[in-house]
Amino acid sequence: MPRQLSKPLVTKFEQLIKKKTGRQIPQAQLKDQQTERLLKLVEKKRSRHKDVVKVEVPARQQEGNVVDLMEVLKRSLAGKKKRA
């Protein structure tokens, strides 16, 4: 069962909540200017029919030794069972 708070403590919390929620934040502060600039750049590139992002896929390197971890784990556990 939740603990009951005293009346003065509840009043104090209510006053703090009212104090913090009473302020208005200007719309200019809420705008994400970095995102707006990025979206403008994307639209500019789209209008020129250029790719927005070019991705180069690196050539796959030679595959090295592939270790079967399950096999290694089975061998390890089998060795411990024999010792016990």
PDB file of N, CA, C and O in Angstrom:
ATOM      1  N   MET A   1       0.842  -1.169   0.000  1.00  0.00           N
ATOM      2  CA  MET A   1       0.000   0.000   0.000  1.00  0.00           C
ATOM      3  C   MET A   1       0.893   1.241   0.000  1.00  0.00           C
ATOM      4  O   MET A   1       1.865   1.297   0.754  1.00  0.00           O
ATOM      5  N   PRO A   2       0.575   2.248  -0.845  1.00  0.00           N
ATOM      6  CA  PRO A   2       1.423   3.433  -0.917  1.00  0.00           C
ATOM      7  C   PRO A   2       1.413   4.227   0.383  1.00  0.00           C
ATOM      8  O   PRO A   2       0.429   4.236   1.123  1.00  0.00           O
ATOM      9  N   ARG A   3       2.514   4.878   0.634  1.00  0.00           N
ATOM     10  CA  ARG A   3       2.662   5.685   1.839  1.00  0.00           C
ATOM     11  C   ARG A   3       1.896   6.997   1.679  1.00  0.00           C
ATOM     12  O   ARG A   3       1.935   7.609   0.611  1.00  0.00           O
ATOM     13  N   GLN A   4       1.215   7.424   2.711  1.00  0.00           N
ATOM     14  CA  GLN A   4       0.458   8.669   2.692  1.00  0.00           C
ATOM     15  C   GLN A   4       1.404   9.839   2.950  1.00  0.00           C
ATOM     16  O   GLN A   4       2.212   9.801   3.878  1.00  0.00           O
ATOM     17  N   LEU A   5       1.297  10.879   2.123  1.00  0.00           N
ATOM     18  CA  LEU A   5       2.118  12.065   2.305  1.00  0.00           C
ATOM     19  C   LEU A   5       1.363  13.063   3.190  1.00  0.00           C
ATOM     20  O   LEU A   5       0.134  13.121   3.199  1.00  0.00           O
ATOM     21  N   SER A   6       2.150  13.842   3.929  1.00  0.00           N
ATOM     22  CA  SER A   6       1.523  14.842   4.803  1.00  0.00           C
ATOM     23  C   SER A   6       0.949  15.982   3.963  1.00  0.00           C
ATOM     24  O   SER A   6       1.406  16.240   2.849  1.00  0.00           O
ATOM     25  N   LYS A   7      -0.034  16.641   4.500  1.00  0.00           N
ATOM     26  CA  LYS A   7      -0.725  17.743   3.807  1.00  0.00           C
ATOM     27  C   LYS A   7       0.249  18.859   3.414  1.00  0.00           C
ATOM     28  O   LYS A   7       0.193  19.330   2.278  1.00  0.00           O
ATOM     29  N   PRO A   8       1.145  19.301   4.316  1.00  0.00           N
ATOM     30  CA  PRO A   8       2.100  20.363   3.935  1.00  0.00           C
ATOM     31  C   PRO A   8       3.030  19.932   2.790  1.00  0.00           C
ATOM     32  O   PRO A   8       3.367  20.739   1.925  1.00  0.00           O
ATOM     33  N   LEU A   9       3.431  18.683   2.791  1.00  0.00           N
ATOM     34  CA  LEU A   9       4.312  18.187   1.750  1.00  0.00           C
ATOM     35  C   LEU A   9       3.594  18.161   0.396  1.00  0.00           C
ATOM     36  O   LEU A   9       4.181  18.516  -0.626  1.00  0.00           O
ATOM     37  N   VAL A  10       2.345  17.746   0.390  1.00  0.00           N
ATOM     38  CA  VAL A  10       1.549  17.734  -0.834  1.00  0.00           C
ATOM     39  C   VAL A  10       1.385  19.159  -1.360  1.00  0.00           C
ATOM     40  O   VAL A  10       1.515  19.403  -2.560  1.00  0.00           O
ATOM     41  N   THR A  11       1.102  20.091  -0.463  1.00  0.00           N
ATOM     42  CA  THR A  11       0.951  21.498  -0.853  1.00  0.00           C
ATOM     43  C   THR A  11       2.246  22.040  -1.455  1.00  0.00           C
ATOM     44  O   THR A  11       2.227  22.769  -2.447  1.00  0.00           O
ATOM     45  N   LYS A  12       3.349  21.679  -0.849  1.00  0.00           N
ATOM     46  CA  LYS A  12       4.654  22.119  -1.347  1.00  0.00           C
ATOM     47  C   LYS A  12       4.885  21.591  -2.771  1.00  0.00           C
ATOM     48  O   LYS A  12       5.316  22.343  -3.645  1.00  0.00           O
ATOM     49  N   PHE A  13       4.602  20.307  -3.007  1.00  0.00           N
ATOM     50  CA  PHE A  13       4.774  19.733  -4.334  1.00  0.00           C
ATOM     51  C   PHE A  13       3.848  20.391  -5.351  1.00  0.00           C
ATOM     52  O   PHE A  13       4.250  20.642  -6.487  1.00  0.00           O
ATOM     53  N   GLU A  14       2.620  20.669  -4.951  1.00  0.00           N
ATOM     54  CA  GLU A  14       1.674  21.327  -5.850  1.00  0.00           C
ATOM     55  C   GLU A  14       2.172  22.708  -6.253  1.00  0.00           C
ATOM     56  O   GLU A  14       2.057  23.094  -7.416  1.00  0.00           O
ATOM     57  N   GLN A  15       2.728  23.456  -5.298  1.00  0.00           N
ATOM     58  CA  GLN A  15       3.257  24.783  -5.591  1.00  0.00           C
ATOM     59  C   GLN A  15       4.454  24.698  -6.542  1.00  0.00           C
ATOM     60  O   GLN A  15       4.580  25.508  -7.460  1.00  0.00           O
ATOM     61  N   LEU A  16       5.324  23.721  -6.322  1.00  0.00           N
ATOM     62  CA  LEU A  16       6.477  23.553  -7.215  1.00  0.00           C
ATOM     63  C   LEU A  16       6.028  23.204  -8.633  1.00  0.00           C
ATOM     64  O   LEU A  16       6.582  23.715  -9.606  1.00  0.00           O
ATOM     65  N   ILE A  17       5.038  22.347  -8.745  1.00  0.00           N
ATOM     66  CA  ILE A  17       4.533  21.966 -10.066  1.00  0.00           C
ATOM     67  C   ILE A  17       3.929  23.169 -10.769  1.00  0.00           C
ATOM     68  O   ILE A  17       4.183  23.382 -11.955  1.00  0.00           O
ATOM     69  N   LYS A  18       3.130  23.960 -10.056  1.00  0.00           N
ATOM     70  CA  LYS A  18       2.528  25.158 -10.644  1.00  0.00           C
ATOM     71  C   LYS A  18       3.596  26.148 -11.089  1.00  0.00           C
ATOM     72  O   LYS A  18       3.482  26.761 -12.150  1.00  0.00           O
ATOM     73  N   LYS A  19       4.636  26.299 -10.271  1.00  0.00           N
ATOM     74  CA  LYS A  19       5.722  27.229 -10.585  1.00  0.00           C
ATOM     75  C   LYS A  19       6.455  26.801 -11.862  1.00  0.00           C
ATOM     76  O   LYS A  19       6.757  27.636 -12.714  1.00  0.00           O
ATOM     77  N   LYS A  20       6.736  25.514 -11.993  1.00  0.00           N
ATOM     78  CA  LYS A  20       7.489  25.007 -13.146  1.00  0.00           C
ATOM     79  C   LYS A  20       6.639  24.961 -14.416  1.00  0.00           C
ATOM     80  O   LYS A  20       7.163  25.163 -15.511  1.00  0.00           O
ATOM     81  N   THR A  21       5.337  24.700 -14.289  1.00  0.00           N
ATOM     82  CA  THR A  21       4.501  24.576 -15.479  1.00  0.00           C
ATOM     83  C   THR A  21       3.927  25.910 -15.922  1.00  0.00           C
ATOM     84  O   THR A  21       3.339  25.983 -17.001  1.00  0.00           O
ATOM     85  N   GLY A  22       4.070  26.941 -15.152  1.00  0.00           N
ATOM     86  CA  GLY A  22       3.507  28.231 -15.482  1.00  0.00           C
ATOM     87  C   GLY A  22       4.264  28.961 -16.577  1.00  0.00           C
ATOM     88  O   GLY A  22       3.694  29.823 -17.246  1.00  0.00           O
ATOM     89  N   ARG A  23       5.533  28.638 -16.775  1.00  0.00           N
ATOM     90  CA  ARG A  23       6.335  29.341 -17.771  1.00  0.00           C
ATOM     91  C   ARG A  23       5.965  28.903 -19.182  1.00  0.00           C
ATOM     92  O   ARG A  23       5.675  27.733 -19.431  1.00  0.00           O
ATOM     93  N   GLN A  24       5.981  29.854 -20.087  1.00  0.00           N
ATOM     94  CA  GLN A  24       5.744  29.564 -21.498  1.00  0.00           C
ATOM     95  C   GLN A  24       7.083  29.593 -22.228  1.00  0.00           C
ATOM     96  O   GLN A  24       7.913  30.472 -21.997  1.00  0.00           O
ATOM     97  N   ILE A  25       7.274  28.641 -23.092  1.00  0.00           N
ATOM     98  CA  ILE A  25       8.497  28.590 -23.891  1.00  0.00           C
ATOM     99  C   ILE A  25       8.189  29.223 -25.247  1.00  0.00           C
ATOM    100  O   ILE A  25       7.219  28.837 -25.898  1.00  0.00           O
ATOM    101  N   PRO A  26       8.996  30.184 -25.677  1.00  0.00           N
ATOM    102  CA  PRO A  26       8.752  30.815 -26.976  1.00  0.00           C
ATOM    103  C   PRO A  26       8.852  29.799 -28.121  1.00  0.00           C
ATOM    104  O   PRO A  26       9.654  28.866 -28.067  1.00  0.00           O
ATOM    105  N   GLN A  27       8.033  29.993 -29.147  1.00  0.00           N
ATOM    106  CA  GLN A  27       8.020  29.087 -30.298  1.00  0.00           C
ATOM    107  C   GLN A  27       9.394  29.028 -30.966  1.00  0.00           C
ATOM    108  O   GLN A  27       9.788  27.978 -31.475  1.00  0.00           O
ATOM    109  N   ALA A  28      10.114  30.127 -30.970  1.00  0.00           N
ATOM    110  CA  ALA A  28      11.433  30.161 -31.611  1.00  0.00           C
ATOM    111  C   ALA A  28      12.391  29.160 -30.957  1.00  0.00           C
ATOM    112  O   ALA A  28      13.242  28.576 -31.628  1.00  0.00           O
ATOM    113  N   GLN A  29      12.245  28.970 -29.660  1.00  0.00           N
ATOM    114  CA  GLN A  29      13.115  28.014 -28.970  1.00  0.00           C
ATOM    115  C   GLN A  29      12.733  26.575 -29.266  1.00  0.00           C
ATOM    116  O   GLN A  29      13.563  25.677 -29.123  1.00  0.00           O
ATOM    117  N   LEU A  30      11.507  26.340 -29.670  1.00  0.00           N
ATOM    118  CA  LEU A  30      11.050  24.979 -29.932  1.00  0.00           C
ATOM    119  C   LEU A  30      11.410  24.495 -31.337  1.00  0.00           C
ATOM    120  O   LEU A  30      11.350  23.297 -31.612  1.00  0.00           O
ATOM    121  N   LYS A  31      11.782  25.411 -32.223  1.00  0.00           N
ATOM    122  CA  LYS A  31      12.121  25.025 -33.588  1.00  0.00           C
ATOM    123  C   LYS A  31      13.477  24.348 -33.615  1.00  0.00           C
ATOM    124  O   LYS A  31      14.407  24.749 -32.915  1.00  0.00           O
ATOM    125  N   ASP A  32      13.569  23.333 -34.420  1.00  0.00           N
ATOM    126  CA  ASP A  32      14.829  22.620 -34.598  1.00  0.00           C
ATOM    127  C   ASP A  32      15.492  23.178 -35.860  1.00  0.00           C
ATOM    128  O   ASP A  32      15.213  22.725 -36.970  1.00  0.00           O
ATOM    129  N   GLN A  33      16.347  24.140 -35.680  1.00  0.00           N
ATOM    130  CA  GLN A  33      16.954  24.828 -36.817  1.00  0.00           C
ATOM    131  C   GLN A  33      17.880  23.920 -37.616  1.00  0.00           C
ATOM    132  O   GLN A  33      17.949  24.038 -38.840  1.00  0.00           O
ATOM    133  N   GLN A  34      18.578  23.036 -36.961  1.00  0.00           N
ATOM    134  CA  GLN A  34      19.483  22.118 -37.663  1.00  0.00           C
ATOM    135  C   GLN A  34      18.697  21.219 -38.607  1.00  0.00           C
ATOM    136  O   GLN A  34      19.109  21.006 -39.747  1.00  0.00           O
ATOM    137  N   THR A  35      17.580  20.695 -38.145  1.00  0.00           N
ATOM    138  CA  THR A  35      16.752  19.833 -38.982  1.00  0.00           C
ATOM    139  C   THR A  35      16.168  20.621 -40.152  1.00  0.00           C
ATOM    140  O   THR A  35      16.111  20.115 -41.272  1.00  0.00           O
ATOM    141  N   GLU A  36      15.740  21.842 -39.900  1.00  0.00           N
ATOM    142  CA  GLU A  36      15.202  22.673 -40.982  1.00  0.00           C
ATOM    143  C   GLU A  36      16.248  22.912 -42.065  1.00  0.00           C
ATOM    144  O   GLU A  36      15.936  22.826 -43.253  1.00  0.00           O
ATOM    145  N   ARG A  37      17.479  23.211 -41.671  1.00  0.00           N
ATOM    146  CA  ARG A  37      18.554  23.419 -42.656  1.00  0.00           C
ATOM    147  C   ARG A  37      18.812  22.145 -43.445  1.00  0.00           C
ATOM    148  O   ARG A  37      19.018  22.190 -44.658  1.00  0.00           O
ATOM    149  N   LEU A  38      18.800  21.012 -42.758  1.00  0.00           N
ATOM    150  CA  LEU A  38      19.037  19.735 -43.425  1.00  0.00           C
ATOM    151  C   LEU A  38      17.924  19.421 -44.426  1.00  0.00           C
ATOM    152  O   LEU A  38      18.198  18.950 -45.530  1.00  0.00           O
ATOM    153  N   LEU A  39      16.676  19.679 -44.044  1.00  0.00           N
ATOM    154  CA  LEU A  39      15.556  19.434 -44.955  1.00  0.00           C
ATOM    155  C   LEU A  39      15.620  20.348 -46.176  1.00  0.00           C
ATOM    156  O   LEU A  39      15.291  19.921 -47.283  1.00  0.00           O
ATOM    157  N   LYS A  40      16.033  21.585 -45.989  1.00  0.00           N
ATOM    158  CA  LYS A  40      16.193  22.496 -47.130  1.00  0.00           C
ATOM    159  C   LYS A  40      17.263  21.984 -48.082  1.00  0.00           C
ATOM    160  O   LYS A  40      17.088  22.045 -49.299  1.00  0.00           O
ATOM    161  N   LEU A  41      18.364  21.482 -47.546  1.00  0.00           N
ATOM    162  CA  LEU A  41      19.430  20.927 -48.378  1.00  0.00           C
ATOM    163  C   LEU A  41      18.937  19.712 -49.153  1.00  0.00           C
ATOM    164  O   LEU A  41      19.254  19.556 -50.332  1.00  0.00           O
ATOM    165  N   VAL A  42      18.171  18.858 -48.501  1.00  0.00           N
ATOM    166  CA  VAL A  42      17.626  17.670 -49.159  1.00  0.00           C
ATOM    167  C   VAL A  42      16.714  18.083 -50.309  1.00  0.00           C
ATOM    168  O   VAL A  42      16.810  17.531 -51.405  1.00  0.00           O
ATOM    169  N   GLU A  43      15.840  19.037 -50.071  1.00  0.00           N
ATOM    170  CA  GLU A  43      14.931  19.504 -51.123  1.00  0.00           C
ATOM    171  C   GLU A  43      15.699  20.131 -52.279  1.00  0.00           C
ATOM    172  O   GLU A  43      15.333  19.950 -53.440  1.00  0.00           O
ATOM    173  N   LYS A  44      16.750  20.859 -51.970  1.00  0.00           N
ATOM    174  CA  LYS A  44      17.579  21.479 -53.006  1.00  0.00           C
ATOM    175  C   LYS A  44      18.213  20.406 -53.893  1.00  0.00           C
ATOM    176  O   LYS A  44      18.226  20.536 -55.117  1.00  0.00           O
ATOM    177  N   LYS A  45      18.734  19.351 -53.275  1.00  0.00           N
ATOM    178  CA  LYS A  45      19.347  18.267 -54.047  1.00  0.00           C
ATOM    179  C   LYS A  45      18.300  17.491 -54.836  1.00  0.00           C
ATOM    180  O   LYS A  45      18.558  17.073 -55.965  1.00  0.00           O
ATOM    181  N   ARG A  46      17.136  17.298 -54.258  1.00  0.00           N
ATOM    182  CA  ARG A  46      16.069  16.600 -54.972  1.00  0.00           C
ATOM    183  C   ARG A  46      15.627  17.384 -56.200  1.00  0.00           C
ATOM    184  O   ARG A  46      15.372  16.806 -57.256  1.00  0.00           O
ATOM    185  N   SER A  47      15.540  18.696 -56.057  1.00  0.00           N
ATOM    186  CA  SER A  47      15.109  19.519 -57.187  1.00  0.00           C
ATOM    187  C   SER A  47      16.121  19.464 -58.326  1.00  0.00           C
ATOM    188  O   SER A  47      15.751  19.658 -59.483  1.00  0.00           O
ATOM    189  N   ARG A  48      17.380  19.207 -58.024  1.00  0.00           N
ATOM    190  CA  ARG A  48      18.426  19.070 -59.051  1.00  0.00           C
ATOM    191  C   ARG A  48      18.550  17.634 -59.539  1.00  0.00           C
ATOM    192  O   ARG A  48      19.391  17.330 -60.386  1.00  0.00           O
ATOM    193  N   HIS A  49      17.714  16.755 -59.006  1.00  0.00           N
ATOM    194  CA  HIS A  49      17.713  15.329 -59.364  1.00  0.00           C
ATOM    195  C   HIS A  49      19.050  14.661 -59.051  1.00  0.00           C
ATOM    196  O   HIS A  49      19.528  13.814 -59.806  1.00  0.00           O
ATOM    197  N   LYS A  50      19.630  15.046 -57.952  1.00  0.00           N
ATOM    198  CA  LYS A  50      20.863  14.416 -57.494  1.00  0.00           C
ATOM    199  C   LYS A  50      20.536  13.507 -56.321  1.00  0.00           C
ATOM    200  O   LYS A  50      19.559  13.720 -55.603  1.00  0.00           O
ATOM    201  N   ASP A  51      21.359  12.503 -56.140  1.00  0.00           N
ATOM    202  CA  ASP A  51      21.183  11.633 -54.984  1.00  0.00           C
ATOM    203  C   ASP A  51      21.442  12.438 -53.717  1.00  0.00           C
ATOM    204  O   ASP A  51      22.378  13.234 -53.644  1.00  0.00           O
ATOM    205  N   VAL A  52      20.613  12.215 -52.751  1.00  0.00           N
ATOM    206  CA  VAL A  52      20.781  12.914 -51.486  1.00  0.00           C
ATOM    207  C   VAL A  52      21.978  12.349 -50.740  1.00  0.00           C
ATOM    208  O   VAL A  52      22.765  13.093 -50.154  1.00  0.00           O
ATOM    209  N   VAL A  53      22.108  11.040 -50.766  1.00  0.00           N
ATOM    210  CA  VAL A  53      23.208  10.383 -50.078  1.00  0.00           C
ATOM    211  C   VAL A  53      23.791   9.336 -51.008  1.00  0.00           C
ATOM    212  O   VAL A  53      23.066   8.499 -51.547  1.00  0.00           O
ATOM    213  N   LYS A  54      25.084   9.385 -51.191  1.00  0.00           N
ATOM    214  CA  LYS A  54      25.760   8.351 -51.984  1.00  0.00           C
ATOM    215  C   LYS A  54      26.480   7.431 -51.008  1.00  0.00           C
ATOM    216  O   LYS A  54      27.210   7.878 -50.124  1.00  0.00           O
ATOM    217  N   VAL A  55      26.260   6.168 -51.189  1.00  0.00           N
ATOM    218  CA  VAL A  55      26.865   5.191 -50.303  1.00  0.00           C
ATOM    219  C   VAL A  55      27.747   4.280 -51.129  1.00  0.00           C
ATOM    220  O   VAL A  55      27.315   3.701 -52.125  1.00  0.00           O
ATOM    221  N   GLU A  56      28.968   4.166 -50.703  1.00  0.00           N
ATOM    222  CA  GLU A  56      29.880   3.244 -51.365  1.00  0.00           C
ATOM    223  C   GLU A  56      29.960   1.973 -50.536  1.00  0.00           C
ATOM    224  O   GLU A  56      30.229   2.010 -49.336  1.00  0.00           O
ATOM    225  N   VAL A  57      29.725   0.866 -51.190  1.00  0.00           N
ATOM    226  CA  VAL A  57      29.801  -0.408 -50.504  1.00  0.00           C
ATOM    227  C   VAL A  57      31.215  -0.935 -50.685  1.00  0.00           C
ATOM    228  O   VAL A  57      31.643  -1.192 -51.810  1.00  0.00           O
ATOM    229  N   PRO A  58      31.943  -1.098 -49.584  1.00  0.00           N
ATOM    230  CA  PRO A  58      33.320  -1.593 -49.705  1.00  0.00           C
ATOM    231  C   PRO A  58      33.326  -3.040 -50.178  1.00  0.00           C
ATOM    232  O   PRO A  58      32.427  -3.821 -49.867  1.00  0.00           O
ATOM    233  N   ALA A  59      34.371  -3.379 -50.945  1.00  0.00           N
ATOM    234  CA  ALA A  59      34.513  -4.760 -51.419  1.00  0.00           C
ATOM    235  C   ALA A  59      34.711  -5.664 -50.210  1.00  0.00           C
ATOM    236  O   ALA A  59      35.398  -5.304 -49.254  1.00  0.00           O
ATOM    237  N   ARG A  60      34.108  -6.823 -50.267  1.00  0.00           N
ATOM    238  CA  ARG A  60      34.202  -7.753 -49.144  1.00  0.00           C
ATOM    239  C   ARG A  60      35.613  -8.311 -49.050  1.00  0.00           C
ATOM    240  O   ARG A  60      36.192  -8.768 -50.035  1.00  0.00           O
ATOM    241  N   GLN A  61      36.137  -8.261 -47.863  1.00  0.00           N
ATOM    242  CA  GLN A  61      37.484  -8.773 -47.645  1.00  0.00           C
ATOM    243  C   GLN A  61      37.455 -10.298 -47.633  1.00  0.00           C
ATOM    244  O   GLN A  61      36.405 -10.923 -47.483  1.00  0.00           O
ATOM    245  N   GLN A  62      38.625 -10.863 -47.794  1.00  0.00           N
ATOM    246  CA  GLN A  62      38.708 -12.320 -47.761  1.00  0.00           C
ATOM    247  C   GLN A  62      38.192 -12.830 -46.434  1.00  0.00           C
ATOM    248  O   GLN A  62      38.438 -12.258 -45.372  1.00  0.00           O
ATOM    249  N   GLU A  63      37.470 -13.922 -46.538  1.00  0.00           N
ATOM    250  CA  GLU A  63      36.962 -14.506 -45.305  1.00  0.00           C
ATOM    251  C   GLU A  63      38.095 -15.228 -44.596  1.00  0.00           C
ATOM    252  O   GLU A  63      38.842 -15.996 -45.202  1.00  0.00           O
ATOM    253  N   GLY A  64      38.206 -14.968 -43.316  1.00  0.00           N
ATOM    254  CA  GLY A  64      39.245 -15.615 -42.523  1.00  0.00           C
ATOM    255  C   GLY A  64      38.739 -16.934 -41.980  1.00  0.00           C
ATOM    256  O   GLY A  64      37.745 -17.479 -42.458  1.00  0.00           O
ATOM    257  N   ASN A  65      39.421 -17.431 -40.996  1.00  0.00           N
ATOM    258  CA  ASN A  65      38.992 -18.673 -40.367  1.00  0.00           C
ATOM    259  C   ASN A  65      37.688 -18.436 -39.628  1.00  0.00           C
ATOM    260  O   ASN A  65      37.588 -17.531 -38.799  1.00  0.00           O
ATOM    261  N   VAL A  66      36.704 -19.242 -39.927  1.00  0.00           N
ATOM    262  CA  VAL A  66      35.424 -19.145 -39.255  1.00  0.00           C
ATOM    263  C   VAL A  66      35.396 -20.183 -38.152  1.00  0.00           C
ATOM    264  O   VAL A  66      35.606 -21.369 -38.406  1.00  0.00           O
ATOM    265  N   VAL A  67      35.141 -19.748 -36.935  1.00  0.00           N
ATOM    266  CA  VAL A  67      35.140 -20.640 -35.788  1.00  0.00           C
ATOM    267  C   VAL A  67      33.700 -20.966 -35.425  1.00  0.00           C
ATOM    268  O   VAL A  67      32.877 -20.067 -35.260  1.00  0.00           O
ATOM    269  N   ASP A  68      33.401 -22.243 -35.304  1.00  0.00           N
ATOM    270  CA  ASP A  68      32.070 -22.674 -34.886  1.00  0.00           C
ATOM    271  C   ASP A  68      32.038 -22.613 -33.361  1.00  0.00           C
ATOM    272  O   ASP A  68      32.551 -23.502 -32.681  1.00  0.00           O
ATOM    273  N   LEU A  69      31.436 -21.566 -32.843  1.00  0.00           N
ATOM    274  CA  LEU A  69      31.438 -21.347 -31.398  1.00  0.00           C
ATOM    275  C   LEU A  69      30.684 -22.432 -30.644  1.00  0.00           C
ATOM    276  O   LEU A  69      31.057 -22.789 -29.527  1.00  0.00           O
ATOM    277  N   MET A  70      29.635 -22.953 -31.245  1.00  0.00           N
ATOM    278  CA  MET A  70      28.878 -24.021 -30.581  1.00  0.00           C
ATOM    279  C   MET A  70      29.756 -25.264 -30.407  1.00  0.00           C
ATOM    280  O   MET A  70      29.722 -25.915 -29.363  1.00  0.00           O
ATOM    281  N   GLU A  71      30.530 -25.578 -31.425  1.00  0.00           N
ATOM    282  CA  GLU A  71      31.413 -26.752 -31.348  1.00  0.00           C
ATOM    283  C   GLU A  71      32.472 -26.551 -30.268  1.00  0.00           C
ATOM    284  O   GLU A  71      32.764 -27.470 -29.502  1.00  0.00           O
ATOM    285  N   VAL A  72      33.039 -25.369 -30.206  1.00  0.00           N
ATOM    286  CA  VAL A  72      34.048 -25.072 -29.191  1.00  0.00           C
ATOM    287  C   VAL A  72      33.434 -25.178 -27.795  1.00  0.00           C
ATOM    288  O   VAL A  72      34.053 -25.728 -26.883  1.00  0.00           O
ATOM    289  N   LEU A  73      32.227 -24.657 -27.628  1.00  0.00           N
ATOM    290  CA  LEU A  73      31.546 -24.718 -26.333  1.00  0.00           C
ATOM    291  C   LEU A  73      31.249 -26.162 -25.947  1.00  0.00           C
ATOM    292  O   LEU A  73      31.441 -26.542 -24.791  1.00  0.00           O
ATOM    293  N   LYS A  74      30.782 -26.980 -26.904  1.00  0.00           N
ATOM    294  CA  LYS A  74      30.490 -28.387 -26.614  1.00  0.00           C
ATOM    295  C   LYS A  74      31.747 -29.119 -26.167  1.00  0.00           C
ATOM    296  O   LYS A  74      31.709 -29.896 -25.213  1.00  0.00           O
ATOM    297  N   ARG A  75      32.858 -28.876 -26.851  1.00  0.00           N
ATOM    298  CA  ARG A  75      34.115 -29.540 -26.482  1.00  0.00           C
ATOM    299  C   ARG A  75      34.550 -29.112 -25.077  1.00  0.00           C
ATOM    300  O   ARG A  75      35.002 -29.925 -24.271  1.00  0.00           O
ATOM    301  N   SER A  76      34.399 -27.809 -24.811  1.00  0.00           N
ATOM    302  CA  SER A  76      34.788 -27.284 -23.510  1.00  0.00           C
ATOM    303  C   SER A  76      33.956 -27.917 -22.390  1.00  0.00           C
ATOM    304  O   SER A  76      34.492 -28.320 -21.358  1.00  0.00           O
ATOM    305  N   LEU A  77      32.645 -27.996 -22.610  1.00  0.00           N
ATOM    306  CA  LEU A  77      31.781 -28.590 -21.593  1.00  0.00           C
ATOM    307  C   LEU A  77      32.010 -30.079 -21.445  1.00  0.00           C
ATOM    308  O   LEU A  77      31.931 -30.615 -20.340  1.00  0.00           O
ATOM    309  N   ALA A  78      32.293 -30.756 -22.557  1.00  0.00           N
ATOM    310  CA  ALA A  78      32.559 -32.192 -22.500  1.00  0.00           C
ATOM    311  C   ALA A  78      33.823 -32.458 -21.690  1.00  0.00           C
ATOM    312  O   ALA A  78      33.880 -33.432 -20.940  1.00  0.00           O
ATOM    313  N   GLY A  79      34.832 -31.611 -21.830  1.00  0.00           N
ATOM    314  CA  GLY A  79      36.079 -31.762 -21.070  1.00  0.00           C
ATOM    315  C   GLY A  79      35.842 -31.561 -19.586  1.00  0.00           C
ATOM    316  O   GLY A  79      36.463 -32.245 -18.773  1.00  0.00           O
ATOM    317  N   LYS A  80      34.977 -30.659 -19.212  1.00  0.00           N
ATOM    318  CA  LYS A  80      34.689 -30.402 -17.799  1.00  0.00           C
ATOM    319  C   LYS A  80      33.904 -31.538 -17.181  1.00  0.00           C
ATOM    320  O   LYS A  80      34.091 -31.848 -16.005  1.00  0.00           O
ATOM    321  N   LYS A  81      33.013 -32.177 -17.963  1.00  0.00           N
ATOM    322  CA  LYS A  81      32.216 -33.289 -17.447  1.00  0.00           C
ATOM    323  C   LYS A  81      33.113 -34.492 -17.138  1.00  0.00           C
ATOM    324  O   LYS A  81      32.917 -35.182 -16.137  1.00  0.00           O
ATOM    325  N   LYS A  82      34.101 -34.734 -18.009  1.00  0.00           N
ATOM    326  CA  LYS A  82      34.999 -35.871 -17.809  1.00  0.00           C
ATOM    327  C   LYS A  82      35.833 -35.690 -16.559  1.00  0.00           C
ATOM    328  O   LYS A  82      36.110 -36.660 -15.854  1.00  0.00           O
ATOM    329  N   ARG A  83      36.241 -34.455 -16.270  1.00  0.00           N
ATOM    330  CA  ARG A  83      37.073 -34.177 -15.113  1.00  0.00           C
ATOM    331  C   ARG A  83      36.278 -34.301 -13.814  1.00  0.00           C
ATOM    332  O   ARG A  83      36.834 -34.664 -12.778  1.00  0.00           O
ATOM    333  N   ALA A  84      35.004 -34.007 -13.867  1.00  0.00           N
ATOM    334  CA  ALA A  84      34.185 -33.996 -12.636  1.00  0.00           C
ATOM    335  C   ALA A  84      33.828 -35.353 -12.147  1.00  0.00           C
ATOM    336  O   ALA A  84      33.147 -35.483 -11.129  1.00  0.00           O
TER     337      ALA A  84
END
